[in-house]
Amino acid sequence: MNSRTKIIHIEGVVGQIEMSIDLPDELKNNPDFPVRGLALVAHPHPLMGGTMDNKVAQTMARAFNQLGYISVRPNFRGVGATAGVHDDGVGEMEDLLHVTDWMRTPSSWNQFEATAQQAWVQTANTLPLVVSGFSFGSFVGTHLVQRLAELGRPAERFVMVGSAAGKWVLAPVPADTILIHGELDETIPLIDVLDWARPQELTVQVVPGADHFFHRRLHCIRNIITSAWLGMPDHRNQ
């Protein structure tokens, strides 16, 4: 994806979890670069070809890198080198919760040469955490965000692309959730997303002409995410 992408493996709930770590380009030349936060990106349905290398997931990770975040894209159970079998979102949510704990533990990062000498690592437990997901990943993400809030360590923000509304039972989400959907999504019709968002008074950002996988519209996802951060508090300036 970029010169700062690393593939790593950690121990998870049922075995190994394979993940891509995407670092902001600024860290290449400046290990003291003030990282803005951590961003978790969940990929689409593993039984339908979804992996951490999905183009939408990569686009989201890169958008967060441009905003100064460390992005983590884990493979769900049974995908790539990740252990286990598909668990309809239940085990997948537990795995993502485990990954967020790993991300927020400074000692987790010290074992990797690429990050061991970077200043941000020592403050990983205090950095804001963004949760994001595409399609099935957005479904799992809603339940992760809900669990994190219940545990008293809420996500800074939640981003849903190609929301799985109407396909799986989604948990309620925070009012400032960024909800991006394609006008011509043939997998999850826009009307289903609107019906789910309406009672929660959520804003749906519709990309004209985009299908479920945002072919030739990936840049729109990046632009919406980066624009949404304009004016948001930045802990680096506090």
Kinemage of the C-alpha trace (Angstrom):
@kinemage 1
@onewidth
@group {chain A} dominant
@subgroup {mainchain}
@vectorlist {calphas} color= white
{ca met a 1} P 0.000 0.000 0.000
{ca asn a 2} L 2.756 2.451 0.957
{ca ser a 3} L 6.354 2.283 2.098
{ca arg a 4} L 5.248 2.390 5.724
{ca thr a 5} L 2.928 -0.651 5.544
{ca lys a 6} L 3.964 -3.639 7.665
{ca ile a 7} L 2.372 -7.098 7.965
{ca ile a 8} L 2.459 -8.464 11.510
{ca his a 9} L 0.939 -11.335 13.498
{ca ile a 10} L -0.276 -11.246 17.084
{ca glu a 11} L -1.913 -13.779 19.372
{ca gly a 12} L -5.688 -13.393 19.449
{ca val a 13} L -8.673 -14.934 21.216
{ca val a 14} L -8.609 -18.197 19.229
{ca gly a 15} L -5.116 -18.036 17.752
{ca gln a 16} L -3.044 -15.876 15.459
{ca ile a 17} L -4.392 -12.632 13.968
{ca glu a 18} L -2.771 -11.253 10.820
{ca met a 19} L -2.775 -7.465 10.487
{ca ser a 20} L -1.493 -4.709 8.226
{ca ile a 21} L -0.063 -1.692 10.004
{ca asp a 22} L -0.091 1.515 7.953
{ca leu a 23} L 2.073 4.362 9.243
{ca pro a 24} L 1.916 8.035 8.237
{ca asp a 25} L 4.602 8.865 5.687
{ca glu a 26} L 5.962 11.529 8.056
{ca leu a 27} L 7.258 8.828 10.402
{ca lys a 28} L 9.683 7.673 7.703
{ca asn a 29} L 11.970 10.640 8.303
{ca asn a 30} L 10.809 11.810 11.715
{ca pro a 31} L 10.414 9.246 14.535
{ca asp a 32} L 9.217 12.108 16.746
{ca phe a 33} L 6.309 12.957 14.435
{ca pro a 34} L 3.286 13.736 16.683
{ca val a 35} L 0.873 10.928 15.854
{ca arg a 36} L -2.740 12.064 16.145
{ca gly a 37} L -4.270 8.726 17.138
{ca leu a 38} L -4.918 5.082 16.282
{ca ala a 39} L -7.394 3.898 13.641
{ca leu a 40} L -8.877 0.403 13.331
{ca val a 41} L -10.227 -0.586 9.890
{ca ala a 42} L -12.532 -3.644 9.542
{ca his a 43} L -12.846 -5.314 6.130
{ca pro a 44} L -15.939 -6.691 4.291
{ca his a 45} L -17.470 -10.172 4.563
{ca pro a 46} L -14.792 -12.898 4.640
{ca leu a 47} L -17.061 -15.487 3.017
{ca met a 48} L -17.509 -13.172 0.045
{ca gly a 49} L -13.856 -12.464 -0.580
{ca gly a 50} L -13.329 -9.725 1.986
{ca thr a 51} L -9.786 -9.270 3.303
{ca met a 52} L -7.648 -6.592 4.911
{ca asp a 53} L -6.355 -5.824 1.397
{ca asn a 54} L -9.791 -4.780 0.118
{ca lys a 55} L -9.452 -1.497 -1.803
{ca val a 56} L -12.026 0.339 0.310
{ca ala a 57} L -10.293 -0.764 3.532
{ca gln a 58} L -6.958 0.373 2.117
{ca thr a 59} L -8.439 3.720 1.112
{ca met a 60} L -9.806 4.268 4.610
{ca ala a 61} L -6.471 3.371 6.194
{ca arg a 62} L -4.642 5.774 3.907
{ca ala a 63} L -7.094 8.573 4.705
{ca phe a 64} L -6.383 8.119 8.400
{ca asn a 65} L -2.635 8.096 7.706
{ca gln a 66} L -3.007 11.453 5.969
{ca leu a 67} L -4.721 12.744 9.108
{ca gly a 68} L -1.803 11.575 11.261
{ca tyr a 69} L -3.199 8.261 12.547
{ca ile a 70} L -1.580 4.830 12.779
{ca ser a 71} L -3.954 2.499 10.882
{ca val a 72} L -4.465 -1.181 11.719
{ca arg a 73} L -6.287 -3.544 9.302
{ca pro a 74} L -6.751 -7.046 10.783
{ca asn a 75} L -7.894 -10.065 8.815
{ca phe a 76} L -11.055 -11.618 10.245
{ca arg a 77} L -11.134 -15.262 11.372
{ca gly a 78} L -10.236 -17.745 8.667
{ca val a 79} L -8.856 -15.084 6.314
{ca gly a 80} L -5.223 -15.113 5.260
{ca ala a 81} L -3.011 -16.146 8.170
{ca thr a 82} L -5.678 -15.396 10.814
{ca ala a 83} L -6.762 -18.483 12.768
{ca gly a 84} L -10.329 -19.680 13.346
{ca val a 85} L -13.483 -19.867 11.259
{ca his a 86} L -16.166 -17.356 10.418
{ca asp a 87} L -18.394 -16.662 13.448
{ca asp a 88} L -21.182 -14.454 12.047
{ca gly a 89} L -19.732 -11.339 13.662
{ca val a 90} L -19.711 -12.558 17.279
{ca gly a 91} L -16.165 -13.858 17.461
{ca glu a 92} L -15.075 -11.189 15.009
{ca met a 93} L -16.182 -8.480 17.426
{ca glu a 94} L -14.253 -10.135 20.266
{ca asp a 95} L -11.188 -10.252 18.023
{ca leu a 96} L -11.478 -6.546 17.197
{ca leu a 97} L -11.860 -5.734 20.889
{ca his a 98} L -8.673 -7.709 21.537
{ca val a 99} L -6.917 -5.813 18.740
{ca thr a 100} L -7.924 -2.445 20.227
{ca asp a 101} L -6.482 -3.528 23.579
{ca trp a 102} L -3.277 -4.515 21.782
{ca met a 103} L -3.170 -1.184 19.939
{ca arg a 104} L -3.538 0.767 23.165
{ca thr a 105} L -0.695 -1.085 24.940
{ca pro a 106} L 2.709 0.615 24.438
{ca ser a 107} L 4.670 -2.594 25.007
{ca ser a 108} L 2.807 -4.229 22.100
{ca trp a 109} L 4.613 -1.979 19.641
{ca asn a 110} L 8.092 -2.225 21.117
{ca gln a 111} L 8.607 -5.709 19.669
{ca phe a 112} L 8.495 -4.381 16.095
{ca glu a 113} L 11.571 -2.779 14.583
{ca ala a 114} L 9.522 -0.370 12.470
{ca thr a 115} L 7.946 1.324 15.501
{ca ala a 116} L 10.191 0.485 18.470
{ca gln a 117} L 12.116 3.770 18.360
{ca gln a 118} L 9.193 6.055 17.559
{ca ala a 119} L 8.154 8.539 20.225
{ca trp a 120} L 4.389 8.007 19.896
{ca val a 121} L 4.639 4.384 21.071
{ca gln a 122} L 5.101 5.392 24.709
{ca thr a 123} L 1.780 7.268 24.643
{ca ala a 124} L -0.232 4.633 22.752
{ca asn a 125} L -2.446 4.076 25.804
{ca thr a 126} L -3.546 7.724 25.757
{ca leu a 127} L -4.032 8.253 22.022
{ca pro a 128} L -7.576 8.642 20.602
{ca leu a 129} L -8.964 5.550 18.853
{ca val a 130} L -11.027 5.715 15.669
{ca val a 131} L -13.091 2.670 14.631
{ca ser a 132} L -14.114 2.191 11.005
{ca gly a 133} L -15.560 -0.563 8.883
{ca phe a 134} L -16.707 -1.381 5.374
{ca ser a 135} L -19.874 -3.461 4.762
{ca phe a 136} L -19.716 -6.507 7.095
{ca gly a 137} L -16.915 -4.667 8.878
{ca ser a 138} L -19.301 -1.800 9.604
{ca phe a 139} L -21.752 -4.252 11.195
{ca val a 140} L -19.052 -5.670 13.477
{ca gly a 141} L -17.840 -2.132 14.112
{ca thr a 142} L -21.204 -0.978 15.503
{ca his a 143} L -21.053 -3.667 18.183
{ca leu a 144} L -17.400 -2.930 18.936
{ca val a 145} L -18.121 0.782 19.399
{ca gln a 146} L -21.015 -0.078 21.704
{ca arg a 147} L -18.817 -2.439 23.766
{ca leu a 148} L -16.000 0.095 24.039
{ca ala a 149} L -18.453 2.684 25.360
{ca glu a 150} L -19.777 0.196 27.910
{ca leu a 151} L -16.221 -0.506 29.072
{ca gly a 152} L -15.576 3.194 29.621
{ca arg a 153} L -13.016 3.578 26.834
{ca pro a 154} L -15.102 4.969 23.951
{ca ala a 155} L -13.864 5.454 20.409
{ca glu a 156} L -13.053 8.993 19.338
{ca arg a 157} L -15.228 8.540 16.248
{ca phe a 158} L -16.840 5.832 14.107
{ca val a 159} L -16.774 5.685 10.298
{ca met a 160} L -19.115 3.383 8.330
{ca val a 161} L -18.689 2.828 4.588
{ca gly a 162} L -21.202 0.730 2.652
{ca ser a 163} L -23.168 0.291 5.881
{ca ala a 164} L -24.566 -3.195 6.459
{ca ala a 165} L -27.976 -1.809 7.462
{ca gly a 166} L -30.834 -4.177 6.609
{ca lys a 167} L -28.444 -7.106 6.151
{ca trp a 168} L -27.404 -7.696 9.771
{ca val a 169} L -28.611 -6.334 13.109
{ca leu a 170} L -26.558 -3.227 13.765
{ca ala a 171} L -26.087 -1.684 17.207
{ca pro a 172} L -27.009 1.983 17.724
{ca val a 173} L -24.108 4.298 16.919
{ca pro a 174} L -22.907 7.705 18.205
{ca ala a 175} L -24.568 10.799 16.786
{ca asp a 176} L -21.344 11.987 15.135
{ca thr a 177} L -20.848 8.743 13.176
{ca ile a 178} L -19.657 9.308 9.603
{ca leu a 179} L -21.935 7.259 7.351
{ca ile a 180} L -20.848 6.977 3.691
{ca his a 181} L -22.885 5.080 1.103
{ca gly a 182} L -22.975 4.667 -2.654
{ca glu a 183} L -26.023 5.893 -4.550
{ca leu a 184} L -26.102 2.757 -6.714
{ca asp a 185} L -25.121 0.193 -4.069
{ca glu a 186} L -26.533 -3.099 -5.356
{ca thr a 187} L -25.561 -5.111 -2.260
{ca ile a 188} L -27.028 -2.889 0.454
{ca pro a 189} L -29.685 -0.596 -1.059
{ca leu a 190} L -29.471 3.035 -0.054
{ca ile a 191} L -33.100 2.969 1.133
{ca asp a 192} L -32.194 0.376 3.785
{ca val a 193} L -29.466 2.632 5.110
{ca leu a 194} L -31.793 5.628 5.183
{ca asp a 195} L -34.439 3.599 7.023
{ca trp a 196} L -31.863 2.585 9.637
{ca ala a 197} L -30.378 6.065 9.981
{ca arg a 198} L -33.683 7.962 10.117
{ca pro a 199} L -34.774 7.155 13.708
{ca gln a 200} L -31.253 7.861 14.929
{ca glu a 201} L -31.193 11.187 13.065
{ca leu a 202} L -27.914 10.250 11.408
{ca thr a 203} L -26.650 12.062 8.337
{ca val a 204} L -25.950 9.786 5.369
{ca gln a 205} L -23.318 11.066 2.948
{ca val a 206} L -24.263 9.672 -0.458
{ca val a 207} L -21.663 9.351 -3.221
{ca pro a 208} L -23.458 9.826 -6.582
{ca gly a 209} L -22.879 7.024 -9.069
{ca ala a 210} L -21.003 4.817 -6.589
{ca asp a 211} L -21.668 1.088 -6.333
{ca his a 212} L -21.023 -1.056 -3.235
{ca phe a 213} L -17.278 -1.226 -3.832
{ca phe a 214} L -16.954 2.420 -4.889
{ca his a 215} L -15.305 1.595 -8.217
{ca arg a 216} L -13.773 4.809 -9.573
{ca arg a 217} L -15.111 6.609 -6.482
{ca leu a 218} L -12.534 5.602 -3.851
{ca his a 219} L -11.195 9.150 -3.762
{ca cys a 220} L -14.631 10.293 -2.587
{ca ile a 221} L -14.292 8.156 0.549
{ca arg a 222} L -10.895 9.675 1.270
{ca asn a 223} L -12.170 13.210 0.725
{ca ile a 224} L -15.226 12.749 2.970
{ca ile a 225} L -13.173 11.308 5.816
{ca thr a 226} L -10.447 13.942 5.702
{ca ser a 227} L -12.994 16.759 5.376
{ca ala a 228} L -14.906 15.464 8.407
{ca trp a 229} L -11.828 15.999 10.558
{ca leu a 230} L -11.554 19.691 9.711
{ca gly a 231} L -12.278 21.665 12.850
{ca met a 232} L -12.136 18.618 15.124
{ca pro a 233} L -10.036 18.955 18.307
{ca asp a 234} L -6.461 17.735 17.828
{ca his a 235} L -4.820 16.446 21.022
{ca arg a 236} L -1.425 17.285 19.534
{ca asn a 237} L -2.230 20.995 19.852
{ca gln a 238} L -3.464 20.780 23.428
